[in-house]
């Protein structure tokens, strides 16, 4: 049926008598070639793995053996990392028709000198690195990580020797070595062991990174700030479990964390400020921080933030300056009747409101440059008003002199006013000379964007440097704005294809 040639009985008897335990071919069968299976070897592009696919034999032919597979691998150039047991299982289970990984290379081991292992969280208080604009839960944030005296804070672990890798084809992969030398450095209130391999706390406090050094700073923890505590001015961090009464001042060299409401108070932090509820400053509240600022809402206050500003729900009736990004990402995420200057990018759901409250946003400009420009322009206006007033006085006295009704004192006053006018004229000319240069520097960064997920209402004005965009009468929905060469470019917002903001790391929390 299969067309196998007959074998002479004598030949079979002779082979049995001479049997050596080895397989012996009885007859040549060229037709059997068409029935046998095949073996395909696939080597990964990087040479780090190889797989085998066995096409099963047709009826009447034997399946490939281990030696067949090994021979095929060798002929294909696979000579290293072969898993014989895997091949045996593949053949025993007749795993045919699909690729099976049977060889793996060895990755090189990166060699490095001593490295530092920190025994505290060096990346706390940065939800934006993981949340991709999911809602920030302020209740879960905590900038204060307490340690106890003599706690192990960091240590040098032994170096790792470089080990070359190898591809399944036998090719050697040279291992790289990091030549960087690292060492532990003791900051305030920490101590190194004599061999400089372990760093311990010297007191209880808040452990954090400050300019590359591990530092333990004292922490003041109070229930509330009021007449019982008075104003607080402290070199370390301050944790206030409750609220801050109106009129009080809290100043900290580190972080300030407040668990409850803040009213007409002043908070100044060298690092970050975290308000787990928010602030209603009634026009007198001040927030000033050298790092990032987190709040549930900001209302009727002045904000100066040298890092990123994160707000859950709303910014209302406030003056805000943020040197980096400003992100609102709660349920409401709205900005109403406020003036904002943002050095990076801006993100919210609603900009302005139905009442067409004037809401201004200056984006992508170094805040200090804008402040300088505005102060220069204001000085010109002030000096010009003074110049007009003096000029009017000179005109009145001049009429008296012309009519012969002026005495010696009036003439002296006229001369003095004329001198003041000349000085003001020089000052105004000097300021006006500075203004074009400052205005030229106000070009907005091309990387800064404004994202409004829902609605930008009439009354909202966005300025990219010297380019201005005003919302149309009917407002505009789901938009992204950015600066072009000569105009502001507008595109639609799609949540599934939303842009990504890049946040500096580490933030000022770690690099104060």
Buried (B, 14 or more C-beta within 10 A) or exposed (E): EEEEEEEEEEEEEEBEEEEEEEEEEBEEBEEBEEBBBEBEBEBBEEBBBBBBBBEBBEEBBEBBEEEBBBEBBEEBBBBBBBBEEBBEEBBEEEBBEEBBBBBBBBEBBEBBBBBBEBBBEBBBBBBBEEEEBEEBEBEEBBBBBBBEEEBBBBBBEEEBEBBEBBBBBEEEBEBEBBEEEEEBBBBBBBEBEEEEBBBBBBBBBBBBBBEEBBBBBBBBEBEBBBEEBEEBEBEBBBBBEBBBBBEBBBBBBBBBBBBBBBBBBBBBBBBBBBBBBBBBBEEBBBBBBBBBBBBBBBBBBBBBBBBBBBBBBBBBBBBBBBBBBBBBBBEBBBBBBBBBBBBBBBBBBBBBBEEBBEBBBBBBBBBEBBEBBEEBBEBBEEBBEBBEEBBEBBEEBBEBEEEEEBEEEBEEBBEEBBEBBEEBEEBBEEBBEBBEEBBEBBBBBEEBBBBBBBBBBBBBBBBBBEBEBEBEEEBBEBBBBBBEEEEBBEEEBEEEEBEEBEBEEEBBBBBB
